[in-house]
Amino acid sequence: MVKGKNVADILVSWQDEENPVLIFLEVKYHKKIHGRTGFGNHKGEGYQVEYLRNKMPYLEKHLRWVIGDEASDSALILTNEEVRKYPAGGIIREGKQNNFHSGFFKKEKLNAVPMADLPRKLAEILQQMVKTL
């Protein structure tokens, strides 16, 4: 159960009578001037922290992170499992902002999608997710 009111930045719904599907997208954008990309709130709380810590089965399967990078003009599309590799200092629950490592994009550059191709690639991934359910 997620305690916060919000569950994700974008909700995608497939209206299939026999198998309706909701897919959640978390969207972040890394600007060079900010140094790191944060998630949750400044106190280490929030729904993003909750579902990364609690590994809720539906969100493990139906949530993707779309993280854009200003410096490379590209984005990553990642699962919760992949995102859990990159919090600086682990996922902190109380009293401190959670951030992703600043070198995160360099480590994942082979998986990066140019921003111009992002809508097409995201549509492909979402369609594949629906097909495998």
N, C-alpha and C positions, 0 to 999 in steps of 0.2 A: 504494500500500500504506500502511495506517495502522499506525504503530509501536506505539501504545498498545493495551491490552487492550480498552478500551471503544470503541464506535463512535458511540453516541448514547444519549440518555436513554431514549427509547422506540422500540421497533421494532414496526412494524405489518406483518403478513403477510397477503397475499391468496393463498389456496390454490386457484389455478386450475391444473389439470393441464397445460394447454398453455402457460400464461404465468404462472408463479408470480412474485409481486412482493414485494419487501421495501421498505418506506418507513421512513426514519429521521427521528425528530423530536428536535430539540434544544430544550429548554425552559429559559427564563430568566425571572426575575421581578425587575423593578426596584422597589426600595423607595426612597422619597424620602430616608430617613436615610442610605443608602449612597452617594448621589451618582451613581455610575456603575455600570454592569453589566459585570462582567468575564467573560472567556472564556479557556479554557486554564488553566494554573496560574500561580503568582506569578513564575515564571521565564521566561514567554513560550513555554512548551512545552505540549504536549498535543494530543490528537487534533483538537480544534476548530480549533486553529491550523494543524495539518497539512492538513486538508481545505479550509480557506479559502485557504491559500497554494498548495497543489498542484493545485487544481481537478480532482479525480478525476472522470472522466465519470459513473460510476454515481451518486456522491453529488451531483453537480451536478444531476442529473435527479430523484433519489429522496430528497432530504433537504429538510426544511423546518424553519425556526426558528419557535418559538412563544414570543414574548417578551411577558410580561405587565407591566403598569404599575400600581402601587398608586395613584398620584395620579389617574389617569383611569379606573380600574377597567375597563380595556380591554386588549386584546392585539393584537399584530401577528403575522401568519403570513407569513413571508418566505422567499425562496430564498437560496442562498449568494450569488448575484450581488447581490441587494438588500442583504444584510447587509454585504457588503464595502465598501459606501459609508460605513459608520458607525464603524469603529474610530478611536479618538482617536489621532492620530499614525501611522496606518497599522497594519498587522499586524506586530508586533514579535516576532522569533523568540527572542532570547536576553536573559535577565537582567531582564526587566520584565513586569509583569502587563499583559495586553491588556484594554482597556475600550472599550465603545461610548460615543460622544459623549452627553453628558447631554441635549442637545436633540433627540435622535433621535426621541422620540415626538411632539414638536411638528411635526417635518418630515413625519411619516408619519400624522398624525392622521386624515386622510381615509380611510386604509386600516384604521384601528383597528376592532376588533370588540368590542362590549361583552362583559364576562366572562360574563354570563348566556347570550349567544348563541354563545360560543366552541365548545362541543362540536358543535353543529349545523353551524356554519361550517367547522370542521375536517373533519368527516365529508364535507361537500360537496366540499371541496378534495381530499381523499384519493380520493374516488370519481372525480372528474374526472381526477386523475393516472392512476389505473388505466385509465380508458377511453381515454386518449390513448396508451397504450403499445402 
